[in-house]
Amino acid sequence: MAHLLTARIAQRLRDAGMGCEIVNLVPTRAAVLRRDRIIVILALGLLTGLAWSYLLWRSLDMSMAGMDMTGFRVIPSGMALMVPADMPWRAMEFIFVFAMWTVMMVGMMTPSAAPMILMYARVGRQIQAHGRPLAATVWFATGYFLVWIAFALLATLVQWAFERTVLLEMATTSTVVGGLLFVAAGSYQWTRLKDACPTQCQKPFAFLMRQGGFRGDVPGALMLGVRHGAYCVGCCWALMALLLVGGVMNVLWIVLLALLILLEKVAPFGRQIALLAGVVLIAAGMWLFSMGMS
């Protein structure tokens, strides 16, 4: 009787255009859930630690110990490579910059994606108590990071275009362009799209139910991760663009943006933080623009 009632309610929700899935959770020992949680946390912690270690290493390499680099730009290779600032990019430099952006995205976004990945593993274990939910969780995370890798490729192309038009020098944009980017990012914080995207991240279980529930197969888990990643890009792309202003290897700037993104997505008052950040970014952008025009 209860199952029929549940099915009827779910069908009415579907008829109303709302995604809904009936999930039959099986009893799972707390020890198994705890073990899965520890495994996922350790894996995500290791991934985050490796990414930030790489960023610190690259930051030290690009600082060149205070050397005078006037007229040169540093290739983020870890080998202290410099080329004349007016020299066009070559394939090797493009690959190194793309790798840098990719690791930055992984380091910045893994902490805020952790609640969703943990929920995916938990629901998977409760649905497939004797299956391989952690393997599906890996594919879900892979789909999520594939979206950010694609974003990293786009960011690399934007940085290349900026340098070709002399808008970006030594990893810092001009004051006027920087001011415009700040205003654009701050304004985006107040848009409906910005408001809609974080809601998909703040309630992981609700997101899974709207998207049809846990998927144990590789294509299903991968595509579900891609969808979640797409929502995260929609939430954070404007803030990521500010890396071009503060410097793509400015570790302090990366940390501040990562913390802001984490609070927006995880904190109960994330929307209020986003709106406040929007006001601050617009004010900072107007100040930068006025400085550049004066």
Residue pairs with C-beta under 8 A, 6 or more apart in sequence:
6 22
7 22
10 20
10 21
10 22
13 20
14 20
18 210
19 209
19 210
19 211
19 212
20 209
20 210
21 208
21 209
21 212
21 213
23 123
23 127
23 209
23 213
23 214
24 127
25 123
25 126
25 127
26 126
26 127
26 129
27 129
28 125
28 126
28 129
32 125
32 129
33 122
33 125
33 126
36 121
36 122
36 125
36 133
36 134
37 118
37 121
37 122
39 134
40 114
40 117
40 118
40 121
40 134
40 137
41 114
41 118
44 110
44 111
44 113
44 114
44 117
47 106
47 110
48 106
48 107
48 110
48 111
51 103
51 104
51 106
51 107
51 110
52 107
54 103
54 107
55 103
55 104
55 107
55 249
55 251
55 254
56 251
57 78
58 76
58 78
58 100
58 249
59 249
59 250
59 251
61 74
61 76
61 77
61 78
61 79
61 80
62 74
62 76
62 171
62 249
64 74
64 80
64 82
69 82
69 170
71 84
71 85
72 82
72 83
72 84
72 85
73 82
73 83
73 84
73 85
73 163
73 169
73 170
73 171
74 80
74 81
74 82
74 170
75 81
75 82
75 83
75 92
75 93
75 96
75 97
76 96
76 97
76 99
76 100
76 249
77 92
77 96
83 93
85 169
85 170
88 164
89 97
89 160
89 163
94 156
94 160
97 156
97 159
97 160
98 152
98 153
98 156
100 248
100 249
101 152
101 153
101 155
101 156
101 159
101 248
102 148
102 149
102 152
104 152
104 243
104 248
104 254
105 145
105 148
105 149
105 151
105 152
105 240
106 145
106 148
107 254
107 258
108 240
108 254
108 257
108 258
108 261
109 145
109 148
109 232
109 236
109 261
111 258
111 262
112 201
112 232
112 261
112 262
112 265
112 266
113 141
113 144
113 201
113 228
113 232
115 201
115 204
115 266
116 144
116 201
116 204
116 207
116 228
117 137
117 140
117 141
117 144
118 204
119 204
119 205
119 208
120 136
120 137
120 140
120 204
120 208
120 214
120 224
121 133
121 134
121 137
123 205
123 208
123 213
123 214
124 131
124 133
124 134
124 136
124 137
124 214
124 216
125 133
127 133
127 213
127 214
127 216
128 214
128 216
131 216
132 216
133 214
133 216
136 214
136 215
136 216
136 217
136 218
136 221
137 221
139 218
139 221
139 222
139 225
140 215
140 221
140 222
140 224
140 225
140 228
141 225
142 222
142 225
143 221
143 222
143 223
143 224
143 225
143 226
143 227
143 228
143 229
144 225
144 226
144 228
144 229
144 232
145 225
145 229
146 222
146 225
146 226
146 229
147 225
147 226
147 229
147 230
147 232
147 233
148 229
148 232
148 233
151 233
151 237
151 240
155 240
155 241
155 243
158 241
158 244
159 168
159 244
159 248
162 168
162 173
162 177
162 244
163 169
167 173
167 174
167 177
168 174
168 244
171 247
171 248
171 249
171 250
172 178
172 245
172 246
172 247
173 181
173 244
173 245
174 292
175 288
175 289
175 291
175 292
176 288
176 289
176 292
176 293
178 244
178 245
178 285
178 288
178 292
179 285
179 286
179 287
179 288
179 289
179 290
179 291
179 292
180 285
180 289
181 241
181 242
181 244
181 245
181 285
182 242
182 245
182 281
182 282
182 284
182 285
182 288
183 281
183 282
183 285
183 286
183 289
184 238
184 241
184 285
185 238
185 239
185 241
185 242
185 278
185 281
185 285
186 277
186 278
186 279
186 280
186 281
186 282
186 283
186 284
186 285
187 278
187 282
188 194
188 238
188 278
189 238
189 274
189 275
189 277
189 278
189 281
190 275
190 278
193 234
194 234
194 235
194 238
194 274
195 271
196 234
197 231
197 232
197 234
197 235
198 235
198 264
198 265
198 270
198 271
198 274
200 207
200 228
200 231
201 207
201 228
201 231
201 232
201 235
201 265
201 266
202 265
202 266
202 270
207 228
208 214
208 224
211 224
211 227
212 224
215 221
215 223
215 224
232 265
235 261
235 264
235 265
236 261
239 257
239 260
239 261
240 257
242 253
242 257
242 281
243 250
243 253
243 254
243 257
246 253
247 253
260 273
260 277
263 270
263 273
264 270
264 271
264 273
264 274
264 277
267 273
